[in-house]
């Protein structure tokens, strides 16, 4: 049985804009990594669209990518260590 993360269900953690003080990491977001953010981290975050993203490692016909940005720099570092 999985416990509910109250920060995920009772608060607005994912913002639709990126404040200047948020830390953007250079690891592209995936469905699995976004779910990990929701389950394991507690601070606010947003997704930043980067146009003309062209990395041969990913099959990306739209030529853009989304990267997470975190309010807490420690969580940005933790995400980077796990998903890079």
Backbone as CSV, one residue per row, in Angstrom:
resi,resn,N_x,N_y,N_z,CA_x,CA_y,CA_z,C_x,C_y,C_z
1,UNK,0.838,-1.178,0.000,0.000,0.000,0.000,0.884,1.243,0.000
2,UNK,0.602,2.170,-0.877,1.370,3.400,-1.000,0.700,4.511,-0.199
3,UNK,1.500,5.240,0.559,0.964,6.373,1.308,0.834,7.586,0.392
4,UNK,-0.174,8.396,0.644,-0.367,9.623,-0.122,0.605,10.691,0.348
5,UNK,1.156,11.419,-0.588,1.990,12.564,-0.259,1.057,13.768,-0.136
6,UNK,0.887,14.271,1.073,-0.064,15.366,1.305,0.327,16.639,0.577
7,UNK,1.625,16.862,0.349,2.048,18.038,-0.414,1.551,17.960,-1.851
8,UNK,1.478,16.760,-2.380,1.005,16.587,-3.749,-0.491,16.821,-3.852
9,UNK,-1.252,16.314,-2.920,-2.701,16.324,-3.028,-3.364,17.541,-2.405
10,UNK,-2.689,18.234,-1.510,-3.329,19.333,-0.779,-2.750,20.709,-1.102
11,UNK,-1.898,20.803,-2.067,-1.310,22.105,-2.361,-1.045,22.258,-3.858
12,UNK,-0.840,23.478,-4.256,-0.522,23.793,-5.644,1.001,23.879,-5.756
13,UNK,1.645,22.780,-6.087,3.106,22.754,-6.147,3.646,23.067,-7.530
14,UNK,2.935,22.651,-8.572,3.431,22.897,-9.933,2.887,24.229,-10.426
15,UNK,3.794,25.159,-10.650,3.406,26.491,-11.123,3.351,26.514,-12.646
16,UNK,2.557,27.423,-13.184,2.438,27.580,-14.631,3.444,28.588,-15.191
17,UNK,4.195,29.235,-14.321,5.207,30.211,-14.718,6.466,29.919,-13.906
18,UNK,7.574,30.507,-14.301,8.836,30.259,-13.605,9.347,31.553,-12.978
19,UNK,9.246,31.691,-11.657,9.798,32.875,-10.990,11.316,32.948,-11.169
20,UNK,11.856,34.146,-11.065,13.289,34.351,-11.306,14.174,33.599,-10.337
21,UNK,13.714,33.369,-9.122,14.572,32.728,-8.132,14.586,31.201,-8.237
22,UNK,13.816,30.609,-9.136,13.818,29.161,-9.311,15.108,28.723,-10.001
23,UNK,15.563,27.530,-9.672,16.783,26.960,-10.247,16.376,25.957,-11.322
24,UNK,16.817,26.205,-12.563,16.509,25.315,-13.685,17.641,24.300,-13.810
25,UNK,17.286,23.026,-13.910,18.290,21.987,-14.104,18.375,21.643,-15.587
26,UNK,19.473,21.040,-15.989,19.674,20.766,-17.415,19.395,19.310,-17.785
27,UNK,18.458,18.692,-17.078,18.015,17.330,-17.388,16.579,17.400,-17.878
28,UNK,16.344,16.888,-19.069,15.003,16.960,-19.655,14.027,16.143,-18.799
29,UNK,12.804,16.620,-18.716,11.791,15.958,-17.892,11.154,14.813,-18.683
30,UNK,10.833,13.738,-17.989,10.091,12.616,-18.560,8.872,12.377,-17.678
31,UNK,7.977,11.524,-18.124,6.813,11.209,-17.294,7.241,10.579,-15.974
32,UNK,8.253,9.712,-16.024,8.725,9.053,-14.814,9.388,10.039,-13.857
33,UNK,10.196,10.941,-14.398,10.877,11.889,-13.515,9.906,12.912,-12.930
34,UNK,8.855,13.283,-13.669,7.862,14.197,-13.110,7.090,13.521,-11.981
35,UNK,6.748,12.263,-12.171,6.060,11.525,-11.109,6.955,11.417,-9.881
36,UNK,8.254,11.225,-10.088,9.214,11.162,-8.988,9.241,12.479,-8.218
37,UNK,9.216,13.600,-8.948,9.180,14.916,-8.303,7.946,15.026,-7.409
38,UNK,6.802,14.626,-7.942,5.556,14.730,-7.181,5.562,13.851,-5.941
39,UNK,6.198,12.703,-6.019,6.181,11.763,-4.905,7.294,11.990,-3.889
40,UNK,8.469,12.411,-4.337,9.631,12.444,-3.452,10.019,13.834,-2.945
41,UNK,9.643,14.882,-3.664,10.060,16.225,-3.273,8.871,16.993,-2.705
42,UNK,9.157,18.125,-2.040,8.067,18.844,-1.370,7.934,20.309,-1.781
43,UNK,8.941,20.909,-2.381,8.852,22.337,-2.708,8.131,22.551,-4.036
44,UNK,7.899,23.808,-4.356,7.238,24.150,-5.615,8.215,23.969,-6.771
45,UNK,7.657,23.699,-7.951,8.460,23.533,-9.153,7.642,23.970,-10.355
46,UNK,8.301,24.099,-11.486,7.623,24.394,-12.743,8.395,23.720,-13.867
47,UNK,7.803,23.678,-15.022,8.471,23.140,-16.198,8.754,24.285,-17.154
48,UNK,9.989,24.372,-17.607,10.432,25.443,-18.487,10.605,24.866,-19.884
49,UNK,9.940,25.477,-20.867,10.076,25.030,-22.253,11.305,25.669,-22.879
50,UNK,12.118,24.835,-23.490,13.313,25.318,-24.170,13.134,25.044,-25.664
51,UNK,12.909,26.090,-26.468,12.731,25.875,-27.905,14.054,25.501,-28.567
52,UNK,13.940,24.877,-29.718,15.084,24.446,-30.512,15.982,23.477,-29.761
53,UNK,15.387,22.707,-28.891,16.130,21.672,-28.180,16.350,20.522,-29.146
54,UNK,17.600,20.172,-29.391,17.899,19.106,-30.334,18.994,18.232,-29.756
55,UNK,18.605,17.161,-29.112,19.539,16.228,-28.512,19.355,14.884,-29.201
56,UNK,20.394,14.351,-29.831,20.235,13.077,-30.546,19.905,11.906,-29.630
57,UNK,20.089,12.078,-28.330,19.786,11.015,-27.369,18.283,10.754,-27.279
58,UNK,17.457,11.768,-27.572,16.008,11.651,-27.494,15.404,11.814,-28.877
59,UNK,14.401,10.994,-29.182,13.663,11.155,-30.422,12.633,12.254,-30.200
60,UNK,12.941,13.450,-30.658,12.114,14.610,-30.349,11.776,15.351,-31.640
61,UNK,10.716,14.941,-32.347,10.392,15.584,-33.620,9.910,17.023,-33.478
62,UNK,9.512,17.452,-32.269,8.997,18.802,-32.096,10.104,19.816,-31.878
63,UNK,11.316,19.374,-31.605,12.484,20.239,-31.422,12.323,21.221,-30.265
64,UNK,11.696,20.768,-29.200,11.683,21.542,-27.964,11.723,20.555,-26.807
65,UNK,12.108,21.046,-25.666,12.189,20.191,-24.498,11.698,20.930,-23.273
66,UNK,11.294,20.202,-22.276,10.869,20.781,-21.008,11.863,20.367,-19.932
67,UNK,12.265,21.344,-19.137,13.213,21.121,-18.067,12.591,21.599,-16.754
68,UNK,12.791,20.855,-15.672,12.215,21.285,-14.400,13.010,22.411,-13.761
69,UNK,12.312,23.274,-13.060,12.923,24.343,-12.267,12.350,24.234,-10.860
70,UNK,13.216,24.381,-9.863,12.820,24.161,-8.473,13.016,25.408,-7.638
71,UNK,12.112,25.616,-6.695,12.250,26.732,-5.765,13.377,26.466,-4.767
72,UNK,13.523,25.236,-4.351,14.552,24.862,-3.387,15.787,24.360,-4.140
73,UNK,16.932,25.055,-4.030,18.144,24.624,-4.736,18.614,23.231,-4.326
74,UNK,18.340,22.822,-3.087,18.729,21.476,-2.651,17.949,20.403,-3.403
75,UNK,16.682,20.669,-3.648,15.881,19.712,-4.410,16.313,19.684,-5.873
76,UNK,16.739,20.805,-6.406,17.269,20.830,-7.771,18.511,19.951,-7.876
77,UNK,19.383,20.048,-6.888,20.596,19.230,-6.878,20.248,17.756,-6.729
78,UNK,19.326,17.442,-5.844,18.906,16.065,-5.627,18.323,15.471,-6.911
79,UNK,17.448,16.220,-7.586,16.872,15.760,-8.849,17.980,15.501,-9.870
80,UNK,18.919,16.416,-9.959,20.010,16.302,-10.920,20.846,15.044,-10.644
81,UNK,21.111,14.759,-9.395,21.893,13.578,-9.042,21.155,12.278,-9.383
82,UNK,19.865,12.256,-9.180,19.087,11.033,-9.433,18.843,10.812,-10.937
83,UNK,18.492,11.856,-11.667,18.015,11.700,-13.045,19.033,12.047,-14.116
84,UNK,20.226,12.410,-13.753,21.232,12.715,-14.781,22.024,11.490,-15.123
